[in-house]
Structure formats: C-alpha cells, structure tokens
Amino acid sequence: GYWDLDNVRLTAVTESITTNPVWTNGTFAFTVQSEPAVRFGVLASTNLALPVTNWTPLGVVTNATGTTPFNDTNTTVSQRFYLLRQLP
C-alpha cells in the first residue's frame, strides 16, 4: 500500500503554557502564552482532586496577541489551584 497526498500543509503550533506566577498584596497573577486569538476558561479550586465540574469558574481569557496576563484578586484562601481550558 501507499499514500497519495496532495496539498499538505504542516503548521507549527505554540503549546499553551502559563508563566511568571506572582503573589503580591493578596493578588495572584500569571501570564498565559499560546497561539494568538485562543480563548481559555480559567477555573480554580482549593482541592486538586475534585472533578473539573466542581471547580469554580473565574472568567474567560482571550489571548489576542499570544501573551496575556491573568489576575486573581479574590484570593482569600491559603491554597488554590488553577486550570485553563481551551474554549471553542
């Protein structure tokens, strides 16, 4: 057998990551790096073992340029986990 391919295009895609975590005066912030125009839902939980359906939605980040900050100003707990889910 063989493959017959026409008009194949390979595109490099930047992996989505968070960088620069900072805790300052009761505010936790980090930077989201991804492909431009990608939207993420930001979720938080004090218990990493909870199912994602039980995490608290904090908002939506649209990464217009490829790098965008996120600030959580409601950090009244001593420990909190964050999760970014790519949205359609």
Backbone as a chain_set.jsonl record, in Angstrom:
{"seq": "GYWDLDNVRLTAVTESITTNPVWTNGTFAFTVQSEPAVRFGVLASTNLALPVTNWTPLGVVTNATGTTPFNDTNTTVSQRFYLLRQLP", "coords": {"N": [[0.807, -1.167, 0.0], [0.267, 2.356, -0.371], [0.467, 5.921, 0.235], [-1.177, 8.625, -1.193], [-0.724, 11.888, -1.356], [-1.87, 15.212, -1.62], [-1.44, 18.725, -1.614], [-0.576, 19.202, 1.129], [-0.169, 20.714, 4.224], [1.914, 21.682, 6.784], [1.826, 23.007, 10.005], [3.367, 24.82, 12.521], [2.504, 24.851, 15.897], [2.127, 26.791, 18.754], [2.635, 25.651, 22.005], [0.311, 25.84, 24.647], [0.922, 27.559, 27.623], [1.437, 28.508, 31.078], [3.107, 31.194, 32.636], [5.402, 33.08, 34.712], [4.356, 33.233, 37.513], [3.043, 35.189, 40.148], [2.72, 36.424, 43.416], [1.308, 39.039, 45.01], [0.515, 41.369, 47.426], [-1.98, 40.09, 48.157], [-2.973, 39.383, 45.68], [-2.971, 37.084, 43.053], [-1.186, 36.417, 40.15], [-0.615, 35.465, 36.734], [0.919, 34.705, 33.555], [-0.455, 33.975, 30.414], [0.541, 32.062, 27.715], [0.136, 31.401, 24.329], [-1.116, 30.365, 21.092], [-2.071, 33.203, 19.144], [-5.327, 34.674, 19.587], [-6.604, 32.603, 20.911], [-9.011, 31.312, 23.154], [-9.51, 30.931, 26.646], [-11.009, 29.273, 29.398], [-10.828, 30.07, 32.765], [-10.353, 28.3, 35.673], [-10.709, 27.567, 39.208], [-9.717, 25.911, 42.248], [-9.658, 24.707, 45.607], [-9.064, 22.17, 46.123], [-7.293, 19.849, 44.547], [-8.032, 17.298, 43.781], [-10.716, 17.281, 43.171], [-13.406, 16.748, 40.791], [-13.371, 18.346, 37.583], [-15.784, 19.543, 37.023], [-16.602, 20.52, 39.448], [-15.005, 22.669, 39.986], [-14.402, 26.192, 40.423], [-15.493, 28.62, 38.172], [-13.564, 31.329, 37.027], [-13.412, 33.164, 35.02], [-13.039, 34.262, 31.569], [-10.322, 34.216, 29.374], [-9.127, 35.87, 26.606], [-6.635, 35.397, 24.478], [-5.33, 37.595, 22.759], [-2.919, 38.491, 21.543], [-1.043, 36.502, 21.886], [0.336, 36.494, 24.23], [-0.846, 37.085, 27.384], [-1.877, 38.617, 30.46], [-3.252, 37.265, 33.546], [-5.146, 38.054, 36.353], [-5.95, 37.227, 39.649], [-7.835, 38.537, 41.941], [-9.336, 37.823, 44.078], [-8.34, 36.192, 46.273], [-8.694, 34.682, 48.907], [-8.082, 32.401, 50.232], [-5.693, 30.036, 51.583], [-4.505, 28.244, 49.888], [-4.666, 27.524, 46.463], [-5.616, 26.095, 43.369], [-5.163, 26.324, 39.847], [-6.707, 26.097, 36.626], [-6.6, 26.049, 33.154], [-8.787, 25.913, 30.471], [-9.066, 25.286, 27.11], [-11.253, 27.023, 25.004], [-13.864, 26.697, 22.523]], "CA": [[0.0, 0.0, 0.0], [0.968, 3.646, -0.366], [-0.353, 7.106, 0.462], [-1.105, 9.652, -2.22], [-1.087, 13.134, -0.678], [-1.774, 16.46, -2.357], [-1.741, 19.933, -0.861], [-0.37, 19.0, 2.556], [0.45, 21.859, 4.875], [2.253, 21.484, 8.185], [1.888, 24.277, 10.702], [3.857, 24.749, 13.894], [1.559, 25.439, 16.841], [2.723, 27.077, 20.054], [1.984, 24.978, 23.118], [-0.24, 26.766, 25.635], [1.558, 27.433, 28.931], [1.375, 29.645, 31.987], [4.43, 31.585, 33.099], [5.524, 34.24, 35.598], [3.42, 33.311, 38.632], [3.438, 36.22, 41.111], [1.795, 36.7, 44.523], [1.624, 40.376, 45.513], [-0.557, 42.071, 48.147], [-3.248, 39.375, 48.095], [-3.362, 39.125, 44.299], [-2.15, 36.11, 42.343], [-1.201, 36.698, 38.711], [0.256, 34.674, 35.864], [0.836, 35.054, 32.141], [-0.864, 32.89, 29.526], [1.177, 32.111, 26.404], [-0.476, 30.445, 23.403], [-1.354, 30.94, 19.779], [-2.963, 34.361, 19.224], [-6.774, 34.533, 19.424], [-7.13, 31.435, 21.615], [-9.78, 31.645, 24.35], [-9.401, 29.973, 27.742], [-11.773, 29.418, 30.626], [-9.955, 29.929, 33.932], [-11.046, 27.665, 36.79], [-9.897, 27.478, 40.428], [-10.197, 25.001, 43.279], [-8.745, 24.503, 46.74], [-8.829, 20.734, 46.191], [-6.855, 19.379, 43.237], [-8.647, 16.004, 43.483], [-12.115, 17.428, 42.758], [-13.656, 16.715, 39.353], [-13.357, 19.683, 36.992], [-17.137, 20.096, 37.095], [-16.771, 21.158, 40.765], [-14.106, 23.809, 40.118], [-15.067, 27.493, 40.307], [-15.068, 29.419, 37.01], [-13.12, 32.679, 37.374], [-13.578, 34.056, 33.882], [-12.537, 33.85, 30.261], [-9.19, 34.988, 28.873], [-8.887, 35.795, 25.17], [-5.221, 35.722, 24.28], [-5.349, 38.262, 21.455], [-1.599, 38.688, 20.945], [-0.151, 35.362, 22.131], [0.751, 36.607, 25.627], [-1.779, 37.938, 28.113], [-1.868, 38.37, 31.904], [-4.485, 36.977, 34.28], [-5.027, 38.432, 37.762], [-6.993, 36.754, 40.551], [-7.818, 39.447, 43.091], [-10.177, 37.253, 45.127], [-7.563, 35.062, 46.803], [-8.847, 34.705, 50.359], [-7.718, 31.091, 50.766], [-4.241, 29.876, 51.673], [-4.038, 27.384, 48.795], [-5.614, 27.493, 45.349], [-5.108, 25.534, 42.134], [-5.755, 26.956, 38.669], [-6.778, 25.267, 35.435], [-7.044, 26.732, 31.947], [-9.393, 25.021, 29.483], [-9.24, 25.966, 25.825], [-12.64, 27.111, 24.582], [-14.021, 26.737, 21.063]], "C": [[0.866, 1.253, 0.0], [-0.044, 4.76, -0.124], [-0.138, 8.074, -0.686], [-1.625, 10.951, -1.603], [-0.895, 14.318, -1.603], [-2.101, 17.606, -1.412], [-1.672, 19.732, 0.643], [0.35, 20.214, 3.118], [0.684, 21.527, 6.345], [2.406, 22.853, 8.831], [2.391, 24.045, 12.114], [2.873, 25.486, 14.796], [2.259, 25.613, 18.18], [1.931, 26.368, 21.146], [1.497, 26.019, 24.116], [0.395, 26.502, 26.994], [1.227, 28.656, 29.788], [2.787, 29.914, 32.492], [4.303, 32.719, 34.106], [4.49, 34.292, 36.726], [3.937, 34.306, 39.684], [2.327, 36.382, 42.145], [2.191, 38.032, 45.12], [0.394, 40.985, 46.165], [-1.93, 41.401, 48.003], [-3.766, 39.103, 46.699], [-2.403, 38.11, 43.69], [-2.297, 36.379, 40.853], [-0.285, 35.724, 37.987], [0.033, 35.124, 34.432], [0.465, 33.812, 31.346], [-0.171, 33.092, 28.182], [0.57, 31.01, 25.539], [-0.486, 31.062, 22.014], [-2.251, 32.168, 19.951], [-4.411, 33.966, 18.952], [-7.362, 33.286, 20.08], [-7.838, 31.907, 22.882], [-9.656, 30.531, 25.375], [-10.413, 30.302, 28.825], [-10.813, 29.184, 31.777], [-10.793, 29.408, 35.091], [-10.121, 27.617, 37.995], [-10.551, 26.512, 41.405], [-9.177, 24.953, 44.409], [-8.391, 23.032, 46.889], [-8.535, 20.21, 44.788], [-7.548, 18.082, 42.816], [-10.106, 16.106, 43.042], [-12.265, 17.265, 41.249], [-13.741, 18.154, 38.821], [-14.738, 20.331, 37.059], [-17.408, 20.797, 38.423], [-15.823, 22.336, 40.98], [-14.89, 25.099, 39.877], [-14.582, 28.234, 39.071], [-14.712, 30.839, 37.461], [-13.299, 33.668, 36.236], [-13.021, 33.446, 32.619], [-11.417, 34.787, 29.858], [-9.113, 34.78, 27.368], [-7.473, 36.287, 24.926], [-5.037, 36.322, 22.886], [-3.987, 38.309, 20.778], [-0.663, 37.492, 21.084], [0.383, 35.351, 23.542], [-0.208, 37.556, 26.327], [-1.744, 37.611, 29.601], [-3.246, 37.977, 32.43], [-4.228, 37.31, 35.736], [-6.22, 37.903, 38.536], [-6.916, 37.603, 41.811], [-8.643, 38.928, 44.255], [-9.511, 36.022, 45.721], [-7.58, 35.094, 48.326], [-8.49, 33.375, 51.009], [-6.203, 30.942, 50.754], [-3.658, 29.027, 50.548], [-5.102, 27.334, 47.718], [-4.923, 26.959, 44.108], [-5.856, 26.17, 40.977], [-5.698, 26.003, 37.486], [-7.26, 26.143, 34.291], [-7.57, 25.689, 30.986], [-9.606, 25.796, 28.207], [-10.697, 25.876, 25.406], [-12.733, 27.145, 23.061], [-14.164, 28.157, 20.551]], "O": [[2.051, 1.206, 0.332], [-1.251, 4.563, -0.262], [1.0, 8.303, -1.096], [-2.823, 11.092, -1.357], [0.122, 14.42, -2.29], [-2.939, 17.47, -0.521], [-2.62, 20.063, 1.355], [1.345, 20.68, 2.563], [-0.241, 21.137, 7.058], [3.038, 23.748, 8.27], [1.892, 23.17, 12.821], [2.46, 26.606, 14.495], [2.906, 24.691, 18.677], [0.705, 26.473, 21.204], [2.209, 26.983, 24.397], [0.409, 25.366, 27.468], [0.796, 29.692, 29.283], [3.56, 28.989, 32.743], [3.214, 33.25, 34.32], [3.81, 35.306, 36.878], [5.108, 34.272, 40.062], [1.149, 36.466, 41.8], [3.28, 38.162, 45.678], [-0.653, 41.105, 45.529], [-2.927, 42.078, 47.755], [-4.894, 38.635, 46.544], [-1.184, 38.249, 43.792], [-3.409, 36.549, 40.354], [0.69, 35.225, 38.55], [-0.926, 35.837, 34.135], [1.004, 32.73, 31.578], [-0.278, 34.159, 27.577], [0.495, 29.85, 25.945], [0.065, 32.141, 21.792], [-3.115, 32.169, 20.828], [-4.683, 33.044, 18.183], [-8.518, 32.95, 19.822], [-7.344, 32.781, 23.594], [-9.69, 29.348, 25.037], [-10.648, 31.47, 29.133], [-10.063, 28.208, 31.772], [-11.813, 29.997, 35.449], [-8.899, 27.623, 37.845], [-11.766, 26.318, 41.395], [-7.98, 25.137, 44.188], [-7.522, 22.678, 47.686], [-9.429, 20.138, 43.945], [-7.643, 17.794, 41.623], [-10.678, 15.116, 42.586], [-11.35, 17.608, 40.5], [-14.142, 19.064, 39.546], [-14.838, 21.555, 37.145], [-18.346, 21.588, 38.519], [-15.834, 22.943, 42.05], [-15.921, 25.089, 39.204], [-13.38, 28.461, 38.927], [-15.473, 31.471, 38.193], [-13.333, 34.878, 36.462], [-12.594, 32.292, 32.588], [-11.54, 36.005, 29.983], [-9.042, 33.644, 26.901], [-7.162, 37.458, 25.146], [-4.635, 35.629, 21.951], [-3.906, 38.18, 19.557], [0.4, 37.468, 20.465], [0.84, 34.312, 24.019], [-0.366, 38.703, 25.909], [-1.597, 36.446, 29.97], [-4.271, 38.312, 31.835], [-3.212, 36.901, 36.299], [-7.366, 38.102, 38.135], [-6.033, 37.408, 42.647], [-8.647, 39.541, 45.322], [-10.071, 34.926, 45.672], [-6.599, 35.485, 48.958], [-8.589, 33.244, 52.229], [-5.51, 31.635, 50.008], [-2.457, 29.083, 50.283], [-6.283, 27.131, 48.0], [-3.782, 27.321, 43.821], [-7.031, 26.515, 41.099], [-4.769, 25.206, 37.356], [-8.223, 26.896, 34.443], [-6.897, 24.696, 30.707], [-10.252, 26.844, 28.211], [-11.304, 24.806, 25.444], [-11.795, 27.571, 22.387], [-14.305, 28.368, 19.346]]}, "num_chains": 1, "name": "protein.A"}
